[in-house]
Amino acid sequence: MNAHRIVGGVIHALSGAIGLLAFIYPFFLQTQRGSAINFAHSQDALLVTVALVGLSLMAMLVELQGQAVSAKTVALLGVMVAIASVLRFIEVAVPIPGGFSPIFAPIILAGYVFGGRFGFLMGIFTLLLSGLITGGIGPWLPYQMFTAGWVGLTAGWLSNIIPQGKNLKFEAVTLSAFGFVWGLLYGLIINLYFWPLASGPVEQTWVSGISFKEILTRYAAFYAVTSLGWDLARAVGNAALILFLGAPTIRALARFQRRFYFEVSPAHD
Amino acid sequence: MIDTRVWLLWAVTILALASSIRNPLYVIILLLIVTVVGGACNPDRERGAIFLPLRFAATTIPLAALFNGLTVHLGDATLFHLPDWLPLMGGAVTLEALIFGATNGLILTAIFGGFTVFNQVTPARDLMKLTPRAFHEAGVVLSIALNFIPQTSRSLKHIREAQEVRGHRVQGLRDWLPIVVPLLVSGLERSMKLAEAMVARGYGGTSDEELPLRNQALLALGLAALLLGWLGHLFHIAWPAAAWGLVAVGAALIAGVVWSASRSVSHTVYRERRWAVHDTLAALGCGLTLVVALTQQEALYYSPYPHLTWPVFDPLVGLGILGLLAPAILTAQAGSRQKKVASNR
């Protein structure tokens, strides 16, 4: 393994750690409710976090771009992001129940076929571009980009476990289950960054100094009351989309992957 | 027309202010500012656009008030009691809790409204132009995607029409298959042609160079400093200044690598937009409000618990918030000047 790859791995790990910390940082805030100064500082922390997540995303992008991106990858990524962003229009224009969004299925399928790096980039670019064109820019965007990037990245890891091209039905069913899990996880992760700052009943809110088990119990109660129904619609939607459209889409993407990334090896005597 | 960078500062200031504010009087001022700026700076917007934040407010404010009122049982002014056996909701429903919830809804509306105005007044292409040159490949990807969106939408329409002519009707999820797969395949074919055209025009001649190892190492160091500094701040180490110093060093290292990577990319602009006096004035207005948001956090705070009291209003803080009106005033001035010139002609 050369030095570039080792340092690249370190950058990915550090960037991932900052992203993870951005979601769980409020658990470490030593605030007492009701105090003006502490409240204000907890709000500052939200701004600082958005800035740090932005910096971490920038570092990750510079590193990923530095890995000699070919014209084919750039063009393919651009077109795939366009297709997924058009699907976001459907989400905005048509009243779809709950948190269902058709953008996750293409991110998962592209990450699975073209690899984790492609999936990560597709996740962040799809959320960024669709945010630009549908007016979805706001402090939530870096968090959404990071999480959508993780969806694509982990879909790429899945391709290392499942034998590709052997049993398309099995692949579609597995990816459908994967889409279901990420449908719930996406909401579970995105909620995390503001949960400790939200007001609500004692059984559902975070308070400084409580045990980890208590934190989990309270967050589970908060999630069940406020988000589970919403996220279930996303999870079921992801699973259904991949189940019905997954196999032919994987076949088409895999065919183009062979066309895009063919290599000519010189014959050896 | 105000520069996109100023609009970015305006949106960040709204976010900073809305994050610090809990006093409903200041929140109402902020909402009025957002409405005035939206109306003055984007007069050509679609009729429905103005109703977007209103619709959001109509849903969010009552819901936030109701949720907080039913689940937080603090405050002295009890309106009515819900039976104690009701999980979470059992207990006194107080006026203080309803008002705190409604204020939360107002703040969310201000953030949503501010970013709605920002999205309306800044074209996506102008925002993309702000991308540092170091991210030129990301910029190319986004440009391709942005240009392909209308084509993809047209393709989707054509494929649907072609399938309808063949008698195909979309009734269930499975019926999308004959539409989605041709859409995907035609998109991928286009990307193949585009990649060939890009290579033929010399794309990739410079992008084959990897990021230098030194820059990669500096990025890793910058991220490590950010992470350590942030952890130090969160876990309250003995020297808070050292934690923030580490964060600053990390941010500077990352910014340095981005700057260095930007220098290696040549960039040409057909017609560069010049920074004008009104941009400086608008930026100063936003800066004034940003200073208020960052330094007057105690004045911006208000809690209705445990007794409901009238929120304190500081005229100086109110004036400081009015700095956000600068884009609207400057745009209106420019408009009246243009009208005067036109009538003189």
Interface residues (C-beta under 8 A of the other chain):
Chain A: A3 H4 V7 G8 V10 I11 L14 S15 A17 I18 L21 Y25 F28 L29 Q30 G34 A36 I37 F39 A40 Q43 D44 L46 L47 L52 L55 S56 M58 A59 L61 V62 E63 Q65 G66 Q67 A68 V69 S70 A71 K72 V74 A75 L76 L77 G78 V79 M80 V81 A82 I83 S85 V86 F89 L121 F125 L128 L129 L132 I133 G135 G136 I137 G138 P139 S199 G200 P201 E203 Q204 V225 A240 L241 F244 L245 P248 T249 A252 L253 F256 R259 F260
Chain B: A11 L15 A16 S19 S20 R22 F67 N68 T71 V72 H73 L88 F100 G101 N104 I111 F112 F115 T116 F118 N119 Q120 A124 L127 M128 A134 F135 E137 A138 V140 V141 L142 S143 I144 A145 L146 N147 F148 I149 Q151 T152 S153 L156 L173 R174 W176 L177 V180 V181 L183 L184 V185 G187 L188 R190 S191 M192 L194 A195 M198 V199 Y203 G204 S207 D208 E209 E210 L211 L213 N215 Q216 A217 L219 A220 G222 L223 A224 L226 L227 W230 L231 L234 F235 H236 V247 G250 A251 I254 V257 V258 A261 Q297 E298 L300 Y301 S303 Y305
